[in-house]
Amino acid sequence: MKFLEYTPFDSINLFLDNLDLGDCTIRGNLEAFSCKHTGNDRRLSISLEHEILDCLGKSSDSDHSSPVEHLSCRSSRKTLIYLVLTLSHMYPDYDFSAVRAHLFFKEEEWESFTEMTDTYLSEASKQWAATNEGTSLLDSMTNVIDEVIKIGESDIYSYNPDQDGDPFLEKGVIWSINFFFYNRKLKRVVSFRCSCISKISGDDFLTSAPSDGEEEDALIDMDI
């Protein structure tokens, strides 16, 4: 996957770069990639293909609820591999080779993206409107995404991993979302990742926690 620079994303990315919301910080950005193998992409794609085929082989023919059934189609497997490769470029320090990503990607409707964005970025939207002449953050994001990927011609996916496949597992993370827009004709993927980090991290809790002696004094002073 090759990173593509698109200036329409700049204003959104600048706004969502460590956006201060008081008790927490929003970190988010939009990125675009071409579906062209670079570096270690080929090795990882072959590994993922073998993993998926292995899962298909183990899946029961009568088990229509299996999460890998739709991957019997090569084009579906190819899409999944592009999405995982995109993730590996988004998080170069994270190893996705062992992640069973086919269990965590979910096809979405555009409304799913807009509803989640409205929900999680409601406070951010207020700040955006205040500094951008009342314009809507969601509308602005929609316009730039559509300019780069053509939303109406794209498939939309979300990535909802467990702990083994979550690059957002860090201290203080309250929530995180990952959306992908894949246009087969353009052979292009646009990603939107966003997380909310509490300013009160685990270390802060430990620092402010009372010592054993303080706890004992507090218990003595309590009215029982």
C-alpha distance (Angstrom), angle and dihedral (degrees) to the residues before:
residue distance angle dihedral
M1 . . .
K2 3.77 . .
F3 3.78 121.3 .
L4 3.81 112.7 -123.5
E5 3.78 122.8 -154.8
Y6 3.79 114.7 -137.0
T7 3.79 119.6 176.2
P8 3.87 92.7 -156.4
F9 3.83 86.8 73.8
D10 3.80 94.5 53.5
S11 3.80 99.8 85.9
I12 3.83 92.8 47.5
N13 3.80 93.1 46.1
L14 3.79 92.8 47.3
F15 3.81 90.6 51.1
L16 3.83 94.3 48.1
D17 3.80 94.2 45.5
N18 3.83 103.1 112.6
L19 3.80 94.4 -30.5
D20 3.81 107.8 -165.5
L21 3.82 113.4 -133.7
G22 3.79 98.6 168.3
D23 3.80 107.6 -104.3
C24 3.79 92.6 25.5
T25 3.78 143.8 30.5
I26 3.80 128.4 -132.7
R27 3.79 118.7 -142.8
G28 3.77 117.7 -175.2
N29 3.76 143.3 141.9
L30 3.79 146.4 172.9
E31 3.79 120.8 -129.1
A32 3.80 135.2 177.4
F33 3.80 128.7 -148.6
S34 3.78 134.4 -176.4
C35 3.81 116.2 -133.2
K36 3.77 93.5 -116.5
H37 3.79 120.2 125.2
T38 3.78 115.8 -117.7
G39 3.80 133.6 171.4
N40 3.80 111.1 -21.9
D41 3.83 94.5 -4.7
R42 3.80 94.1 106.5
R43 3.81 94.0 52.3
L44 3.80 92.7 48.3
S45 3.82 93.1 45.2
I46 3.82 91.3 52.9
S47 3.80 90.3 48.7
L48 3.82 91.4 50.4
E49 3.81 92.1 47.0
H50 3.82 90.9 53.7
E51 3.80 91.3 46.8
I52 3.80 92.8 51.5
L53 3.81 93.2 46.5
D54 3.79 89.2 49.3
C55 3.81 90.4 52.8
L56 3.80 90.1 48.0
G57 3.78 89.8 52.8
K58 3.79 91.6 52.4
S59 3.81 93.6 45.6
S60 3.80 114.8 99.9
D61 3.80 115.0 -114.8
S62 3.80 88.7 -132.9
D63 3.79 93.7 49.9
H64 3.80 100.3 95.0
S65 3.80 90.9 166.0
S66 3.79 92.2 64.2
P67 3.82 110.9 126.3
V68 3.81 90.6 -135.4
E69 3.81 98.7 52.2
H70 3.81 94.0 95.5
L71 3.82 88.7 53.6
S72 3.79 91.6 71.3
C73 3.82 83.6 91.3
R74 3.80 111.1 81.9
S75 3.81 93.3 -141.9
S76 3.81 89.5 57.3
R77 3.79 91.1 50.9
K78 3.79 89.8 48.6
T79 3.80 90.9 52.7
L80 3.79 91.4 50.7
I81 3.79 91.5 49.3
Y82 3.81 90.9 51.5
L83 3.80 89.9 52.1
V84 3.80 93.2 49.9
L85 3.80 90.9 46.9
T86 3.79 88.4 51.7
L87 3.79 89.5 53.1
S88 3.80 91.2 50.3
H89 3.81 89.7 54.9
M90 3.80 92.5 45.2
Y91 3.81 90.5 52.3
P92 3.83 105.3 28.1
D93 3.81 92.4 170.4
Y94 3.81 92.6 56.6
D95 3.80 122.9 83.1
F96 3.81 111.3 -135.9
S97 3.81 95.3 171.2
A98 3.80 92.6 98.4
V99 3.80 96.1 41.7
R100 3.80 116.7 109.8
A101 3.77 89.1 -140.7
H102 3.80 94.7 170.9
L103 3.80 87.2 73.5
F104 3.78 93.7 55.1
F105 3.80 107.2 43.3
K106 3.78 115.8 90.1
E107 3.77 127.4 -173.2
E108 3.79 111.0 -124.1
E109 3.79 141.2 -169.0
W110 3.80 121.0 -121.9
E111 3.80 88.1 -109.9
S112 3.82 89.5 61.6
F113 3.77 89.9 58.7
T114 3.81 94.5 45.9
E115 3.81 93.5 46.5
M116 3.80 93.2 48.9
T117 3.78 92.0 45.7
D118 3.80 91.4 49.3
T119 3.80 90.3 49.2
Y120 3.79 101.1 44.7
L121 3.80 98.4 33.5
S122 3.79 99.7 42.2
E123 3.82 94.1 116.7
A124 3.78 91.9 41.7
S125 3.80 88.9 51.9
K126 3.79 90.5 57.6
Q127 3.80 91.2 53.9
W128 3.80 91.1 46.7
A129 3.81 91.7 51.9
A130 3.80 91.3 47.7
T131 3.80 92.6 55.1
N132 3.81 99.0 34.3
E133 3.80 104.0 53.9
G134 3.80 94.6 -92.0
T135 3.80 95.7 -56.9
S136 3.81 119.5 151.0
L137 3.80 118.8 -104.8
L138 3.81 90.7 -148.9
D139 3.82 92.4 50.0
S140 3.79 90.6 48.2
M141 3.81 91.3 50.1
T142 3.81 90.8 46.6
N143 3.79 91.8 52.6
V144 3.80 96.3 50.4
I145 3.83 94.0 42.6
D146 3.79 90.4 50.0
E147 3.81 91.1 48.1
V148 3.80 91.4 55.8
I149 3.83 103.7 33.9
K150 3.85 108.2 15.2
I151 3.81 100.0 -122.6
G152 3.80 94.9 -148.8
E153 3.81 90.6 60.2
S154 3.80 96.0 43.4
D155 3.79 136.7 90.0
I156 3.80 114.3 -131.6
Y157 3.80 124.6 -143.8
S158 3.78 136.6 177.3
Y159 3.79 125.6 -153.6
N160 3.81 114.6 -138.4
P161 3.80 107.8 171.7
D162 3.76 132.6 179.7
Q163 3.80 120.6 -126.2
D164 3.81 93.3 -77.3
G165 3.79 92.8 60.0
D166 3.78 103.9 32.3
P167 3.82 115.3 110.8
F168 3.81 88.4 -176.8
L169 3.79 93.3 67.8
E170 3.77 99.5 121.4
K171 3.76 136.5 123.1
G172 3.76 115.6 -70.2
V173 3.81 99.5 12.4
I174 3.81 108.7 147.9
W175 3.81 97.3 179.2
S176 3.78 140.3 -16.5
I177 3.81 134.8 -166.9
N178 3.81 133.1 -167.5
F179 3.82 122.3 -168.5
F180 3.79 128.5 178.9
F181 3.80 130.5 -163.6
Y182 3.79 113.5 -160.9
N183 3.79 122.3 -168.1
R184 3.80 110.2 -169.3
K185 3.80 94.6 -167.5
L186 3.78 94.0 51.1
K187 3.83 91.2 37.8
R188 3.76 87.9 -136.2
V189 3.81 137.4 130.5
V190 3.79 126.6 -157.3
S191 3.79 116.7 -163.9
F192 3.77 130.0 -162.4
R193 3.77 117.1 -166.6
C194 3.75 125.1 176.0
S195 3.79 136.4 167.4
C196 3.77 137.8 179.0
I197 3.81 116.5 -139.3
S198 3.77 123.1 -164.7
K199 3.78 115.6 -131.9
I200 3.80 87.5 -141.5
S201 3.80 100.4 74.3
G202 3.77 127.7 -177.6
D203 3.81 90.5 -94.7
D204 3.79 90.9 54.9
F205 3.78 90.2 53.9
L206 3.80 90.5 51.0
T207 3.80 92.0 47.4
S208 3.79 92.8 51.4
A209 3.80 94.9 42.0
P210 3.84 114.3 110.9
S211 3.80 119.6 -109.0
D212 3.82 121.5 -115.5
G213 3.80 90.2 -98.2
E214 3.77 92.2 50.6
E215 3.80 90.5 49.1
E216 3.81 90.5 52.6
D217 3.84 92.0 49.7
A218 3.78 89.9 49.1
L219 3.81 91.5 52.0
I220 3.82 91.6 49.4
D221 3.82 90.9 51.7
M222 3.81 93.0 49.6
D223 3.80 119.9 106.8
I224 3.81 106.5 -123.6
